[in-house]
Amino acid sequence: MKNPFLQRPFPVSPSMNQVRIMDLPGVSLPAWVKGKRSFELLSSFALRQRVQAVADALQLDPDDPHLLEKFDGCLTAVSPEIRTAAHKIAEDYGRSLAYHLLTLKRGDAINQQARPDWQPVHWAFWRQIESVWLGGGLLSGNLGQTAVPLARQLIRQNGFPDFQLKLSPYGRHLPLLGVARTAPPEAQAMLVFDFGQTAVKRAVAQYCNSRLVAIKLLSSLPAPCETVLVASQDEAEITQFAAGLLDLVAETWRETAVSQPDLSHTVGLSLACYLLDGQPRPEDVGCYGRMQHLSPNLQQFLKEGLCQRLNAPMSINLWHDGSAAGLTHASDLQTAVLTFGTAMGVGFAPLTLANLRPVSPTLIIQSIV
């Protein structure tokens, strides 16, 4: 069936963060799950709260800025007490993931009523999804290895024995990889960016015989978003914000072109912001979405700004980060890609795969800085 989340006029938000798990009749749903939004169960914010609550048992500093990375290490700690405490959190995370996907697959009336912006056609679309790829920073380590098999088992035990739930081998790099597949046919190397809520990831994508053969990672930078939930709507501040984003892209291109003379004049960008035809959707007024106030077409606005800064003809391929992740794995209309980090992202199969670069089975992903 056609994807109703991509239908005009501006479609309703496909946001996974706003899915509310009211109940799953016939499933033994824990009290701590009922009534919660998936953001409250599966985001990095939610996971951090769970870890902080048992930080003493994990022998961690609850205020450590790298708390979640150190928690991931606790899952393989030598101490059985630390491992046990960490696995309890990971297992609850896996159960939450299963309940989230069961909510989508079943479409029970009580959960539909809690999401009034979705119509029956949106729930019907999720019911026909048979395969989900998982990626993002939260699941790229031990947490993914622990939580995902449990989630898969619970989903299959509760009415969907053939449902496919798979961890992507590309983990936190899914949006970069997806954007890299959109390179123009003549490109031998293209600069790609993933502008997230907490970090800006950068890489040089390289191609050989039309295939994507390497993702060479540059150093990540702090994201220009001061907060996930609140962003200034002041026009002068937004203009300055967009200028900073363009300055970062332009300076990275200049620096990279010195050692990569065949660098394409097309740049690939993904944003943590829902887009349609290069423009943030009206309801998305967060960190990146608020740039819609600067132009009726953000993609064209960014392209013109980049041309001015580099004094050269440039192009920008602009994608929502979830949709970019979807370009990596989604090969048919019954597949979705979910990413887990600061918040949850979702991507679906593109309308056509014809112009995407194939990914080499021996793809190399490595840091060059």
C-alpha positions in Angstrom: 0.0 0.0 0.0 1.1 3.6 -0.5 2.8 5.2 2.5 0.2 7.6 4.0 2.9 9.4 5.9 4.2 10.8 2.6 0.9 11.8 1.0 -0.1 15.4 0.4 -1.2 17.8 1.7 1.5 17.9 4.4 1.2 14.4 6.0 0.8 13.7 9.7 3.9 13.2 11.6 5.3 9.6 11.6 7.0 10.3 14.9 7.8 7.3 16.9 8.4 9.4 20.0 4.7 10.3 20.3 3.4 6.7 20.1 1.5 6.2 23.4 1.3 2.6 24.8 -2.0 2.7 26.7 -2.6 -1.1 26.8 -2.0 -4.3 24.9 -5.1 -6.5 25.7 -4.0 -10.1 26.3 -0.3 -9.1 26.9 1.1 -8.9 30.4 2.0 -5.2 30.2 4.0 -3.9 33.2 2.5 -0.9 35.0 5.6 1.2 34.4 4.8 1.0 30.6 1.1 1.8 30.6 0.2 5.3 29.4 3.8 6.2 28.5 5.0 7.7 25.3 7.7 5.8 23.6 10.1 8.7 24.1 9.6 8.2 27.8 10.8 4.6 27.5 13.3 4.4 24.6 15.1 7.8 24.2 18.6 8.4 25.6 16.9 10.7 28.2 14.8 7.8 29.4 17.7 5.4 29.5 19.8 7.9 31.4 17.1 8.2 34.0 17.0 4.4 34.5 20.8 4.3 34.8 21.0 7.2 37.2 18.5 5.5 39.5 20.8 2.6 40.1 24.1 4.4 39.6 25.4 3.2 42.9 24.9 -0.5 42.0 26.6 0.1 38.7 29.4 2.0 40.4 28.9 4.9 38.1 28.8 8.7 38.6 25.2 9.7 37.8 26.3 13.1 36.6 29.0 11.7 34.2 28.5 13.2 30.7 29.6 9.8 29.3 27.2 7.9 31.6 25.5 5.9 28.9 28.8 4.8 27.3 30.0 3.6 30.6 26.7 1.9 31.3 27.1 0.0 28.0 30.4 -1.3 29.4 28.7 -2.5 32.5 26.8 -5.1 30.5 30.1 -7.0 30.1 31.6 -6.1 33.5 33.7 -8.6 35.4 31.6 -8.0 38.6 28.4 -10.2 38.5 26.6 -7.6 40.7 27.2 -4.9 38.1 26.3 -7.1 35.2 23.1 -8.1 36.9 22.0 -4.5 37.5 23.0 -3.5 34.0 21.2 -6.4 32.4 18.0 -5.6 34.2 17.9 -2.2 32.6 18.8 -3.6 29.2 16.1 -6.2 29.4 13.5 -3.6 30.4 14.7 -1.6 27.4 14.2 -4.6 25.1 10.7 -5.2 26.5 9.8 -1.5 25.9 11.0 -1.9 22.3 8.8 -4.9 21.9 5.7 -3.2 23.4 6.3 -0.2 21.1 6.4 -2.4 18.0 3.4 -4.5 19.2 1.5 -1.2 19.7 2.2 -0.3 16.1 1.5 -3.8 14.6 -1.7 -4.5 16.5 -3.3 -1.0 16.3 -5.6 -1.7 19.3 -8.4 0.9 19.6 -7.2 2.1 23.0 -3.8 3.1 21.5 -5.4 4.5 18.3 -7.5 6.8 20.5 -4.3 8.1 22.2 -2.8 9.2 18.9 -5.7 11.3 17.3 -3.4 12.7 14.6 -3.1 9.3 13.0 -6.1 8.0 11.0 -6.9 4.3 10.5 -4.9 4.3 7.2 -1.7 5.2 9.2 -2.3 2.2 11.6 -3.1 0.0 8.6 0.3 0.9 7.1 2.1 -0.1 10.2 0.2 -3.4 10.4 1.6 -4.5 7.0 5.2 -3.8 8.0 7.0 -7.1 8.3 10.6 -6.2 8.8 12.3 -3.5 10.9 16.0 -2.6 10.9 17.4 -1.0 14.1 20.3 1.4 14.3 21.5 4.6 16.1 24.0 5.2 18.8 22.1 3.7 21.7 21.9 0.3 20.1 25.3 0.2 18.5 27.0 -1.5 21.5 26.2 -4.1 24.1 22.7 -2.7 24.8 21.6 -3.6 21.3 23.1 -7.1 21.6 21.1 -7.6 24.8 17.8 -5.8 24.2 17.0 -6.7 20.6 17.0 -10.5 20.9 14.6 -10.2 23.8 12.4 -7.8 21.9 12.3 -10.1 18.9 11.3 -13.0 21.1 8.5 -11.1 22.8 7.0 -9.9 19.5 7.1 -13.4 18.0 5.5 -14.9 21.1 2.7 -12.4 21.1 1.1 -13.0 17.7 3.8 -12.2 15.1 5.9 -15.3 14.7 7.3 -14.2 11.3 8.2 -10.6 12.2 11.8 -9.7 11.4 13.7 -7.4 13.8 17.3 -6.9 12.9 20.2 -4.8 14.2 21.9 -2.9 11.4 25.6 -3.6 11.0 26.0 0.2 10.3 24.8 1.3 13.8 25.2 5.0 14.4 26.3 5.6 10.8 23.0 4.8 9.1 22.1 8.4 8.1 25.5 9.1 6.8 25.4 5.9 4.7 21.9 6.6 3.4 22.8 10.1 2.3 26.0 8.8 0.7 23.8 6.6 -1.5 22.3 9.7 -3.1 25.5 10.9 -4.8 25.3 12.0 -8.4 26.4 9.4 -11.0 29.7 11.2 -11.7 30.8 11.6 -8.1 33.9 9.8 -7.0 33.9 11.3 -3.5 31.1 13.3 -1.7 31.0 15.0 1.7 28.1 13.9 3.9 26.8 15.3 7.2 24.4 14.0 9.9 23.1 17.0 11.9 21.7 15.4 15.1 20.4 16.8 18.3 23.6 16.2 20.2 26.3 15.8 17.6 27.2 16.7 14.0 28.7 13.6 12.3 30.8 14.2 9.1 32.3 11.9 6.6 33.8 11.5 3.1 31.9 8.9 1.0 34.0 7.3 -1.7 32.8 5.4 -4.8 34.3 2.9 -7.3 32.5 1.5 -10.3 29.4 3.3 -9.2 29.4 1.5 -5.8 29.7 3.1 -2.4 33.0 1.5 -1.2 34.0 3.6 1.9 32.8 6.0 4.5 35.8 7.9 5.9 34.7 9.5 9.2 35.8 13.0 10.1 35.7 14.1 13.7 32.2 14.7 15.1 31.3 18.2 16.5 28.8 19.3 19.1 25.4 20.0 17.6 24.3 23.6 17.5 21.1 22.7 19.5 21.2 24.0 23.0 18.3 21.9 24.0 16.2 19.1 22.5 12.8 20.3 23.4 12.9 24.1 23.3 14.4 26.2 20.5 14.2 30.0 20.1 11.8 31.2 17.4 13.5 34.6 17.1 14.2 35.3 13.4 17.5 36.9 14.0 18.6 34.0 16.1 17.4 31.5 13.5 19.3 33.4 10.8 22.5 33.3 12.8 21.9 29.6 13.5 21.5 28.8 9.8 24.6 30.9 9.0 26.6 28.8 11.5 25.4 25.6 10.0 26.4 26.8 6.5 29.8 28.0 7.7 30.5 24.6 9.2 29.6 22.8 5.9 31.6 25.3 3.8 34.7 25.1 6.0 34.6 21.3 6.1 34.3 21.2 2.3 37.3 23.6 1.8 39.4 21.6 4.2 38.5 18.2 2.6 39.0 19.4 -0.9 42.7 20.1 -0.2 43.4 16.4 0.1 40.4 15.1 -2.0 40.7 17.1 -5.3 37.9 15.0 -6.8 35.4 16.0 -4.1 31.9 16.4 -5.5 30.3 19.8 -5.6 27.2 18.1 -4.2 27.0 17.8 -0.5 24.7 15.3 1.4 23.0 16.5 4.6 20.6 14.8 7.0 18.8 16.8 9.7 17.0 15.7 12.8 13.9 17.3 11.3 10.9 16.0 9.3 11.1 17.3 5.7 8.9 17.2 2.6 10.4 18.3 -0.7 13.3 20.0 1.0 11.2 22.0 3.5 10.6 21.3 7.2 7.1 20.4 7.9 5.0 23.1 9.6 4.7 21.3 12.9 8.4 20.8 13.3 9.7 24.0 14.9 12.5 22.5 16.9 16.3 23.0 16.5 16.5 22.5 12.7 12.8 22.7 11.8 12.5 26.4 12.7 14.7 27.2 9.7 11.5 26.9 7.7 10.9 30.5 8.6 13.8 31.7 6.5 12.6 30.4 3.1 9.7 28.5 1.5 12.3 25.9 0.5 15.1 25.2 3.0 17.1 23.0 0.5 17.3 25.8 -2.0 18.1 28.3 0.8 21.0 26.2 2.0 22.3 25.6 -1.5 22.4 29.3 -2.3 24.2 30.0 1.0 26.8 27.3 0.3 27.4 28.7 -3.3 28.0 32.1 -1.8 30.4 30.9 0.8 32.4 28.7 -1.6 32.0 31.0 -4.6 31.3 27.9 -6.7 28.2 26.1 -8.1 27.1 23.7 -5.4 24.2 21.3 -4.8 22.7 19.9 -1.6 20.9 16.7 -1.1 18.8 17.3 2.0 17.2 14.5 4.0 15.4 13.9 7.3 17.8 11.7 9.3 15.3 8.9 9.7 14.5 8.9 6.0 18.3 8.9 5.3 18.6 5.8 7.5 15.8 4.3 5.5 17.8 4.6 2.3 20.3 2.2 3.7 18.1 -0.9 4.4 14.5 -0.3 3.3 14.2 -2.2 0.0 10.4 -2.7 -0.1 7.2 -1.1 1.3 6.9 -3.6 4.1 10.2 -2.5 5.7 11.0 0.3 8.2 14.2 1.5 9.8 14.2 2.8 13.4 17.1 4.7 15.0 17.6 5.3 18.7 19.6 8.1 20.1 18.6 11.5 21.7 15.1 10.6 20.3 13.7 7.9 18.0 13.8 8.3 14.2 11.9 6.4 11.6 12.5 5.9 7.8 10.6 3.9 5.2 11.4 2.6 1.7 11.9 5.4 -0.8 9.5 5.7 -3.7 12.3 4.5 -6.0 15.7 2.9 -5.5 16.8 3.4 -9.1 19.1 6.3 -8.5 20.7 5.1 -5.3 24.3 4.0 -5.3 24.6 0.3 -4.5 26.6 -0.4 -1.3 29.7 -2.6 -1.7 29.5 -5.8 0.3 33.0 -5.0 1.5 32.1 -1.4 2.5 34.8 0.2 4.7 33.9 2.5 7.6 36.9 4.1 9.3 38.0 7.2 11.0 40.5 9.4 9.2 40.9 12.0 11.9 
